Amino acid sequence: MGASEAKQSLQKTSEAFMGKINSQDFNEFSKIWASLSAESNDGSVVDEWFDTCLDACLLSSKNNTYKYLYKVSNFYGEFTLNGGVWKKTGSSKGMLRFNFNDKEGTPCTITLTTSGKETQIHHESFDEYDYNYATGGYQTDTYQNYYMLPENIILTLTKSGKERMSVVVNSKVSTSGEINLTKDEVEVTTTATVGDYKISVGKAAFKKGNEVQAAATISKGGETLIAMSAEGKGSINEKADNISVGQVTANMSVLDGKATVKVAVSDGDLLSKALDNAYNNDENEKSFRNYIATANSLINAKLYLDGKKDYAANIYLSPVEKKDYYYSYWDAEPFLEFGDGSKFSYADFFTEKSFNTAIDMFERLVSDLEVMFQ
């Protein structure tokens, strides 16, 4: 595929993608948000309840060391907004609920529930430190933060009893309590729906310090708009201050393969080293080119269009000379090489002029959403 044909394909795909997203799809939620913001004049009851729940998380305090155990299941209760004032109207363990009416007087409810096994987790990076100036600023307060991670978390927004938004988080954690990055495993799946839109994060996983996986899709009305996945292998020590990266793969597809980018890095550490060496020699053309050549040998990146098996363009780094007022230096920019032999930098190919229609559609969408949710 030549550069001209590829650009036409990408123009059509970008415009089709933006045409799938309409600001009016979020109009209902903007009205609900506006009503909630405008009517919530007095939240002192909720603030006091929240402070009480936080205080209940304190397990011990001794010698300026405070140990907290935060449990989502501890934050329960039911609140109703009436006349601009939040009032506590119920208390059921395992559920947090807020009731209010939108501008049309339609009842709306936000509910947070948890279920399943709770796993206690802690890592030294969770802890916080503060200076106690009441004692002259020499004594340090330590806040040890422990968390109980529930197996299932569900957040929903209903209107007239009909679910309009939801977030579901399911997690599996294998740990002894004190997180050890070299031994523990974490797997999380998340699904968020807002009207006809759905965001799914399937099996974002961390496995015993040597493998990371993640996959996500964004869809509307059952049609996949964007699909992404990534996987990396390497190693990490217990304190996470020594990380080694090996093979890495990443894919992103738009509109069920209308445009797809696939990237594979054979050795992340060697790639990082090659790029560091290149930029440490950015005034030496020969050395810079040699290091960028090494970097390219570790990267396999391709652009696929219109669902075709053969790639439309090879993506690589190209040395480019940059000139300042006082000196010149070398930089590396992403380039695309097409089937007809033509080569373009990313900036020269994806110009505002070439993709002005899609860019205008995007800017209008952002502007409309800003007005809606201001």
C-alpha positions in Angstrom: 0.0 0.0 0.0 1.3 3.4 -1.0 1.5 6.5 1.3 -1.4 8.2 -0.6 -3.7 5.2 -0.3 -2.8 4.8 3.4 -3.5 8.4 4.2 -6.9 8.2 2.6 -7.7 5.0 4.6 -6.6 6.7 7.9 -8.6 9.8 7.1 -11.8 7.8 6.6 -11.1 5.7 9.7 -10.4 8.7 11.9 -13.6 10.5 10.7 -15.7 7.3 11.1 -14.3 6.9 14.6 -15.1 10.4 15.7 -18.6 10.1 14.1 -19.3 7.2 16.5 -18.9 9.5 19.6 -21.6 12.1 20.1 -21.6 14.6 23.0 -25.4 14.2 23.2 -24.8 10.7 24.4 -23.7 12.2 27.7 -26.4 14.8 28.0 -28.4 12.8 30.5 -25.4 12.4 32.8 -24.5 16.1 32.5 -28.0 17.0 33.7 -27.7 14.6 36.6 -24.3 16.0 37.6 -25.6 19.6 37.3 -28.6 18.8 39.5 -26.4 17.1 42.1 -23.9 20.0 42.2 -26.5 22.7 42.3 -28.7 21.1 45.0 -25.9 19.9 47.4 -25.8 23.0 49.7 -25.1 21.3 53.0 -23.1 18.1 53.2 -22.0 18.5 56.8 -23.8 15.2 57.8 -21.9 13.3 55.2 -18.6 15.0 56.2 -19.1 14.0 59.8 -20.0 10.5 58.9 -16.9 10.2 56.7 -14.6 11.5 59.5 -16.1 9.0 61.8 -15.5 6.2 59.4 -11.9 7.3 59.0 -11.4 7.4 62.7 -12.7 3.8 62.9 -9.9 2.8 60.6 -7.2 3.7 63.2 -6.1 0.5 64.8 -3.3 1.8 67.1 -1.2 4.8 67.9 2.0 4.5 69.8 5.2 6.5 69.9 4.1 8.7 67.0 3.3 5.7 64.9 -0.3 5.4 63.7 -1.5 2.2 62.1 -4.6 2.4 59.9 -6.6 -0.4 58.2 -8.8 0.9 55.5 -11.8 -1.2 54.6 -14.3 -0.2 51.9 -16.9 -2.3 53.8 -16.6 0.1 56.8 -17.9 3.0 54.8 -21.6 2.2 54.8 -24.8 4.1 55.2 -27.6 5.7 53.2 -28.1 9.4 52.6 -30.9 11.4 51.0 -30.7 14.9 49.6 -33.7 16.9 50.6 -34.0 20.7 50.2 -30.3 21.0 49.5 -29.4 19.2 52.8 -28.0 15.7 53.0 -29.5 13.6 55.8 -28.7 10.1 56.9 -31.7 7.9 56.3 -30.4 4.3 56.7 -27.5 2.1 57.6 -26.9 -1.3 56.0 -23.5 -2.9 56.2 -21.8 -3.6 52.9 -23.6 -0.8 51.1 -23.2 3.0 50.6 -26.1 4.8 48.9 -26.9 8.4 48.0 -30.4 9.3 46.9 -31.4 12.6 45.1 -33.6 14.0 42.4 -32.5 15.5 39.1 -33.8 18.8 37.8 -37.0 17.2 36.5 -37.6 15.6 39.9 -36.7 12.1 38.7 -35.3 10.0 41.6 -31.6 9.0 41.1 -29.4 6.8 43.3 -25.7 6.2 43.5 -24.8 2.9 45.2 -21.5 1.3 46.2 -21.4 -2.3 47.3 -18.7 -4.8 48.1 -18.7 -8.6 48.4 -16.5 -11.7 48.4 -13.2 -12.3 50.2 -11.3 -9.4 51.6 -7.5 -9.5 51.4 -5.3 -7.4 53.6 -2.4 -5.8 51.7 0.4 -3.5 52.8 3.7 -2.3 51.3 6.1 0.3 52.7 5.3 2.6 49.7 1.8 3.0 51.2 3.1 4.6 54.3 3.3 8.3 55.0 5.5 10.5 57.1 5.0 13.9 58.7 6.8 16.2 61.1 5.1 17.0 64.4 5.8 20.7 64.7 4.1 20.7 68.1 7.2 19.0 69.5 9.7 21.3 67.8 9.7 19.7 64.4 12.3 17.0 65.3 9.9 14.1 65.9 8.5 12.3 62.9 4.9 11.0 62.7 4.6 7.7 60.8 1.3 6.6 59.2 1.2 2.9 58.4 -1.6 2.4 55.8 -3.0 -1.1 55.5 -5.9 -1.9 53.1 -8.5 -4.6 52.9 -9.1 -5.2 49.2 -12.5 -6.7 48.5 -12.9 -9.3 45.8 -15.8 -7.5 44.2 -16.7 -3.8 44.1 -19.8 -2.5 42.3 -20.7 1.2 41.8 -24.0 2.0 40.1 -26.1 5.0 39.1 -29.8 4.5 38.6 -32.5 6.8 37.3 -36.1 5.9 38.1 -34.8 2.5 39.0 -33.1 1.9 35.7 -29.3 1.4 35.7 -27.6 4.2 33.7 -24.0 3.8 34.8 -22.0 1.1 36.5 -18.4 0.2 37.4 -17.6 -3.4 38.4 -14.2 -4.4 39.7 -13.2 -8.0 40.4 -9.8 -8.8 41.8 -7.8 -11.9 42.8 -4.8 -11.3 45.0 -2.2 -13.9 46.1 -0.2 -12.4 49.0 0.8 -13.1 52.5 -0.4 -9.6 53.5 2.9 -7.8 53.2 3.3 -7.3 49.4 6.3 -9.0 48.0 6.7 -8.0 44.3 8.9 -11.0 43.6 6.4 -13.6 44.8 2.8 -12.1 44.7 0.2 -12.2 42.0 -2.6 -9.7 41.3 -5.3 -10.0 38.7 -8.0 -7.3 38.2 -10.9 -7.1 35.7 -12.9 -4.0 35.4 -16.0 -3.1 33.4 -17.5 0.4 33.3 -20.7 1.3 31.4 -22.0 4.7 30.7 -25.2 4.6 28.7 -24.3 2.8 25.5 -20.5 3.0 26.1 -18.6 0.2 27.8 -14.9 0.2 28.9 -13.6 -3.3 29.8 -10.2 -4.0 31.3 -9.7 -7.7 31.2 -7.2 -9.4 33.4 -4.7 -6.7 34.2 -2.3 -9.0 35.9 1.0 -8.8 37.7 2.7 -12.2 38.1 5.5 -12.9 40.6 7.6 -10.0 39.5 8.3 -11.4 36.0 5.2 -10.8 33.9 2.7 -8.0 33.4 -0.4 -8.3 31.2 -3.2 -5.9 30.4 -6.0 -5.8 27.8 -8.8 -3.2 27.3 -11.6 -2.4 25.0 -13.9 0.6 24.5 -17.2 -0.1 22.7 -20.5 1.5 22.0 -23.7 -0.4 21.4 -21.7 -3.6 21.0 -19.3 -2.2 18.4 -15.6 -2.2 19.4 -14.2 1.3 19.0 -10.7 0.7 20.4 -9.0 -2.5 21.5 -5.6 -2.5 23.3 -3.4 -5.1 24.8 0.1 -5.2 26.2 2.4 -7.8 27.8 5.8 -7.5 29.3 8.4 -9.9 30.8 11.2 -9.0 33.1 12.1 -9.0 36.8 11.8 -6.7 39.8 13.2 -6.8 43.3 11.2 -6.6 46.5 11.6 -2.8 46.9 11.0 -2.1 43.2 14.2 -0.1 42.9 15.8 -2.6 40.5 13.7 -3.4 37.5 14.7 -5.3 34.4 12.6 -5.3 31.2 12.8 -8.1 28.6 10.3 -8.7 25.9 7.4 -6.3 25.5 4.5 -6.4 23.0 1.7 -3.9 22.5 -1.2 -3.7 20.1 -3.9 -1.1 19.5 -6.8 -1.5 17.0 -9.4 1.0 16.0 -12.9 0.1 14.6 -12.3 -3.7 14.5 -9.1 -3.5 12.6 -9.7 -0.6 10.3 -6.4 0.7 11.7 -4.0 -1.4 13.9 -0.6 -0.8 15.3 1.5 -3.7 16.5 4.8 -3.2 18.4 7.2 -5.8 19.7 10.4 -5.0 21.6 12.8 -7.9 21.9 14.7 -6.5 24.9 13.5 -3.5 26.8 16.8 -3.0 28.8 18.9 -3.1 25.6 16.5 -0.6 23.9 16.7 1.8 26.9 20.5 1.5 26.9 20.7 2.2 23.2 18.6 5.3 23.4 20.4 6.6 26.4 23.7 6.1 24.6 22.3 7.8 21.5 21.2 10.9 23.4 24.5 11.0 25.4 26.2 11.4 22.0 23.7 13.6 20.2 26.4 15.9 18.8 28.3 13.0 17.2 26.4 12.0 14.1 28.1 8.6 13.5 27.7 7.5 17.1 24.1 8.7 17.3 23.2 6.9 14.0 24.9 3.6 15.2 22.9 3.6 18.5 19.6 4.4 16.8 20.3 1.5 14.4 20.8 -0.7 17.4 17.5 0.6 18.8 15.7 -0.2 15.6 17.0 -3.7 15.5 15.2 -4.3 18.8 11.9 -2.9 17.6 9.4 -4.4 15.3 6.5 -1.9 14.7 4.0 -2.1 12.0 0.8 -0.3 10.8 -2.0 -2.4 9.4 -5.0 -0.9 7.6 -8.5 -2.0 6.5 -8.2 -5.4 8.2 -5.5 -6.6 5.8 -2.9 -9.2 6.9 0.0 -7.5 5.1 1.3 -4.4 6.9 0.8 -0.9 5.3 3.8 0.7 6.8 6.9 -0.1 8.8 7.4 2.2 11.8 11.0 3.0 12.9 13.2 5.7 14.4 15.2 7.9 12.1 18.1 10.3 13.0 17.2 13.9 12.3 19.5 16.8 12.6 18.2 19.8 14.7 19.8 23.2 14.5 19.6 25.8 17.2 21.0 29.3 17.3 24.3 28.2 18.7 24.8 24.6 17.8 23.3 21.6 16.1 22.4 18.2 17.5 20.8 14.9 16.6 17.3 13.6 17.5 15.3 10.5 16.7 11.8 10.8 15.3 9.3 8.1 14.4 9.0 7.5 10.7 6.7 5.5 8.5 7.9 3.6 5.4 5.1 2.5 3.0 4.9 -0.1 0.3 5.8 2.3 -2.5 9.1 3.1 -0.8 8.1 6.5 0.4 9.1 7.6 3.9 7.5 10.2 6.1 8.1 11.5 9.6 5.1 11.1 11.9 4.8 14.9 12.1 4.9 15.3 8.3 2.4 12.5 7.6 -0.2 13.2 10.3 -0.6 16.9 9.6 -3.4 19.1 10.8 -4.3 19.9 7.1 -4.6 16.2 6.1 -6.7 15.3 9.1 -8.5 18.6 9.6 -12.0 17.0 9.5 -11.3 14.5 12.3 -9.5 17.1 14.3 -12.4 19.6 14.0 -14.8 16.8 15.1 -12.6 16.1 18.1 -12.3 19.7 19.1 -16.1 20.2 18.9 -16.6 17.1 21.0 -14.3 18.4 23.7 -15.8 21.8 23.6 -19.4 20.4 23.9 -18.4 18.2 26.8 -16.7 21.1 28.6 -19.9 23.1 28.4 -22.0 20.2 29.6 -19.9 19.4 32.6 -18.7 22.8 33.6 
